[in-house]
Structures are given as structure tokens and as C-alpha cells.
């Protein structure tokens, strides 16, 4: 006679609060700080919209999320912004113990229809290529703010840095060597676990980013810690700058150089190095040694755009 298996004990109705909070913290830590900020902003906007419509926010119905997609589309939001909002809403539901919307047919169809109607092509900003950057650097003054901005622009370009990487750099991350420096990037978009990435940066003979960083640090008295910090109107140092400050510095320098500031963003420094490298004839693999792209197809897109008119098929008969 087969012995009956003992029934499994019933699960507790609720985990201890400490365990639940710890699990939520670990789940949140899987996201980058910038993604967490974007998710919080998106979820706040969605909750306010739900309140105004008189519908539940958490848990929300799939029909509610689909309607929100339609509202955002009518409000002129970009496809990437709408997709991020849905991802944020889905993440919030999963962290709260509810089903997300990754498998919801209604939500998936709403996103698919949205992409077909408004398209998914990103709003590309102009790259701050080497020639453009030289013009921008020439507009930076020799006061403390000007020295910081010159160093920020030059180093941001030379290392093809993302904004978050650039503002996180510390003095200890730059090791001067003959002809340039070895820079350690502690955490980046493609290295969320902090395994560290290292790149080589040339000082060069034209843009001289390392000279600019040295001049800024010496003038500001920065010997350790974050390199790029706020400068008050009276010339004193404040807290480390934010990624938004990078965009503001780029736009202001573009405006002073006679360029259209609306065409530039903080990403223009990174795309500027990549584009300049492609225009100089370097292949994607060599450029990736600096830009740290894991997906070379993304990088090849920059290279292709930079070379659209080189060896053009119509060159012999146009």
C-alpha cells in the first residue's frame, strides 16, 4: 500500500514587512538610478491621470493602460516616452505583487498601433563633431565656470561618455600616462553591476581634454572626489553637477558658437566622437574601444550615417 504524501504546509498570508521591503529594494536595485527616476515620474503621472479619470491605479485594468497609451499619443508624446511609461506602470504592478502588462493583448495591441501611427524613429540630435567642438571650446571663458565647462565638453567628447558616466567621474578615476590617460568608468548603462570599464583617452594636439581637466581641477582646488561640480555666482564650489547640467552646458556652448542650440543635447558629445571617428575612416570595432557599445549594429548606424556621401554610388554620373 502506497503511503500518502503529507500535505504541504499552507503558505503564510503575508511575509514579514522587513523581508518584503528587502525584496523590493533588491528588485529596484536591478534598475539604474536614471531608470528609477524615469519610472517614478511616469508612475506619478499615470496615477494622477487615473485619479482624474476616476479609475484604479494599482492594480489598473489593461483597458486603463491602453487608454492611457492613446491619451499620451494624442498629447504628442514620442513612441519611446510612451513605451517607457508602460514599462514603468508594469514594473510598479509587479513590485506590488500584481501581474504586469507584458503579456496583455490589449496593451500590446495599443503599443503596436501607437508605433504604426506615430513611428519609432528617434529624434536625433546633432553630433558635436571635432570641428564643432573646437568652436564650442573657444567660447568658454577663463573664469572658474568657463574652465569647468571647457573640461566638461572636451573630456565628454574624448571619452565618448554618456552624461551619467561623465558626471560620476572622480579624480581617482583618471590615471595620467605618457600621451594620455587611462580612465576607469565605475558604472555605466552597459555595466549596471559595477564591474568597471577602462578606456584610453588621448590628450591630442588640438582639443587637449586632459590639459583642460588639469586646469579646472587646479583652479578649483579639486584633488580628490567628483571632478565636475557646481560653481556658484560668487565662484565657490557646490555639489556635483547632474546629467541635466551637461545638456545645459552643451546647448549654451553651441549657442555661443553660432550653432542652433535646439539641435544639440548632452548626448551630442558622445555621438560627436563616434561620428568624428567614422568620418576619419575608423571602423566600428576601433570606435567601440572608446564608446563601449556592446551592440555593434547600433554603432554601425552612426558609422553609416557619417559616410552616406562617401564613395556614393552616384559620384560618377551625378
N, C-alpha and C positions, 0 to 999 in steps of 0.2 A: 504494500500500500504506500503510495507516494505521500510524503508529508507535505502538508500545505505550507506555503511560504508565509511568513509573518508579514502582516501589512506594514507598509512604511509609515513612519510617524507623520502626522499632519504637519505641514509647514506652518511656522508662526504667521499670524495675521500681519505683523509688521516687524521689520528689522529694527534693532535699536537705532536711535537717532544718530548716534556717533558713526555707526557703520554706514548708514545711508548717506550722511554728509561726506564721509571719506570717499565713498564710491563716486559720488557726484563730482568731487574735487578731482579725482583721477581722470574721470571722463572729460572734464573741462580742460585738464592739463594736456590732453591729446591735441587740442587746438592751439594755434599760435595766438599770442596776445592780440594781434591786429584782427584775426578772425573772430575772436571772442568779442572784441569791441563792436565789430560789424554785426555779429549775431544779436548782441544785446540791443543795439539800435534798431535792427529790423524787427525784433520781437516786441519792443516797446511800441513801435509804430503800428504793428499788427494788433496789439492788444487795445490800443486807443481806437483804432478803426472798428474793431469788434464791439467795443463799448458803445460807440456812436451808432452802430447798426442794431444794437440790442441782441447780439448773438454771443455764444460762449467762446472764450479764447482758449481755455485749457480744461478739458480737451475740446478742440474745434472739430467741426464736421468737415469732411472732404469738400462738400459743396461750398462751405465758407471760404476755404483756402482757394478754391477755383475762382470764386467771385472776387477775391482779393487780387488774384493774378490779373483778372480783367480790369479791375479798378486801376492798378498800377500801370497797366499798358495804356489805358486811356489818359492817365496823368502824364504820359510821355517818358516813363522810366525806360532805361535800356534793358535789353534782354539779360545781361549779366547781373544787373541790380535785382531784377525780378527773380531770377534763379537763386540768387543768394538769399533773398527774403524767404523763399520757400524752404531752402536748406536750413535756415535758422529756425523757422517755425517747426520743422520736422525734428530738428535736434532738441529743441525745448520739450517737445512732447515725449521723445524717447527718454530724456533725462528724468522726466516726471513720471515715467513708468507707463506711458501710453504708446500706442502704435504711431510710428512716423508716417510720412506720406510718400515714401519712396516707391511703394507698390500700389498706390491708389490710382486706379484707372482714370478717375475724374481729374485728379491733379496732374497726372502725366499728360492727359489729352489737353488740358488747359495750357500747360507749358509748351507742348508741341505746337498748338495753334498760335500761341503768342510768338514763338520763334519764326513761324512761317509768315506771320503778318508784318512784324517789325524787323525781322532779320537778326542775325547774331554777329555781324561784323563789328569788331571793337572800334571805339573812337580813338584812332591812332593819333598820338601827339608827335610833334616834330622832334627828331633826334638832335641833341646838342652835339653836332659833329665837331671834330677838332678845330676846323676853321671858325665855326660859330662860337665855340667855347673860348677861343682866343679873343674874340671880340668882347665876349661877356666878362672875361677876366680883366680886360683892360679898363673896364668901367668901375672896378672895385677900388675903393679908396684905401688910404694907408692908416686910417684910424682903426680902433680895435674891431669894430663891426666889419669894416672892409677887409681886414686881414683874415678874419674868421670866414667871411663869405668866399674870399678867393681860395682859401684852403679847402673849404667845403666843396666848391664847384670842381676844382682841379682834382682832388682826391676821389670824389664821387665818380668822375669820368674815368680816371686812370684805373680804378679797380672795378669798373662796371658794377658798382654797388647798387643794391636795392636801397630804398630810403631807410627802411628799418635797420638794415645792416650798417649803413653809414652813421646813423645817429648813435648806434650802440658801440662804436669803436672806442677803445681806450688807448691811452699812451702805451700801455704794456703790450698791446696787440701788434705794434709796428716795430719790427727789428731791422734797423738800418744795416745794409750790406753794401759792398762795392757796386756802384752803378744803380742802386735802387734800394728796395726794402722787401722783406718777407712779411706779409700781413696775415694774421690769424683772424678768421671770422668765427666767433664763438657759436652763433646760432643764426640760421637763415631760413628762408622759405623752404628750401630743399634739404634742410638739416635741422628739423624740429627737435631732435633728441640731443642736440648739442655735442655732436661728435667732433666738431671743429673742422674747418676747411682752411687751407692756406693757399695764397696766391702771391705771385711776384708782381711788384709794381716798379716800373722804370721811372726815374726822375726825368729823363729826356733832356732835350736842349731847348725846347720851345715852351711847353706848358709847365714844367717843373713843379709837379704837385707836392713832392716831398719837401722841397725848399719852402713852399707856401705853408705847409703844415708846421714846419720848424719855426718859421717867422711868427705864425699865430701863437703857438704854444709859448715861445719865449716872451712875446709881448704880453700875453695874458697870464704868465706865470704858472702855466699848467705843466706839472712834472709827472703827474700820475692821474689815473681815473679817466672819466669821459673826456674825449677830445673836444667835441663841439658843444658849446654851452651858450646860453642866452647872454646877450650883452644889453644892459640897461642903458637908458639915455645918458646917464652920468658916467658911463664907461666902466661899470662894475659887472662882475660875472654873476650869473644866476644859475638856475638848474640846467641840466642837459636839454638840448633842443628836442623837439618832436619831429616826426616824419613830415608833418604838415609844414614845418618851418623850411624844410628842404625845398618843397614845391614853391613856397613864397620867395625864397632866395633865387631860385632858377627863373621864375617869372619876372622878378624885379630886374635881374641882370639882363634878361632878354630885352626888356623894355628899354633899359638904358642904352643897350647896344643897337637900338633901332629895329629890333625884331618884334613880331607880334606876340605879346606875352600869352595870349589865349591859345597859341599853338604849342606851348611848352608846358611841361609838368615835371615833377620830381623824377619821373621815370626817364626823362629826356637825357639825363647824364648816362644812365646805363645803356639806353638804346643808341646814344651818340657814340660810345666806344665801339659797340658792336658794328654799327653802320660804318664807322671810320675804318675799322679793321677789314670789313668786307670790301670797301672801296679801294683799300690798299692792296687787295689781292690775296689776303689770308683766308684759308679755308675755315670751315665751321669748327673743326676739331681744335685748331690752334686758338681760335677766339674763345672757345668753351673753357680753355685752361684758365682764363681770367673770369669769364661770366658765370662759370659753374652750372651751365644748363645741363640737366640730366636728359632732357628730350631734345636731341639734335634736330628733330623736324621743326620744332619751334624756332630754333636758332637759324636753321636754313631759310626760314621765311624772311628773316632780316637780311641775310646774305643775298637772297634772290631779289628782294626789293631794291637793295643797294646797287645791283648790277643789271637792272632791267634794260638799260640803254647801252650796255657794253656788249660788243660783238653782236649787235642787233641783226636779226635776220633780214631787215630791210636796208641795211647800211650800204649795200652795193647798188641799189636801184631806187632808193627813195629820193 
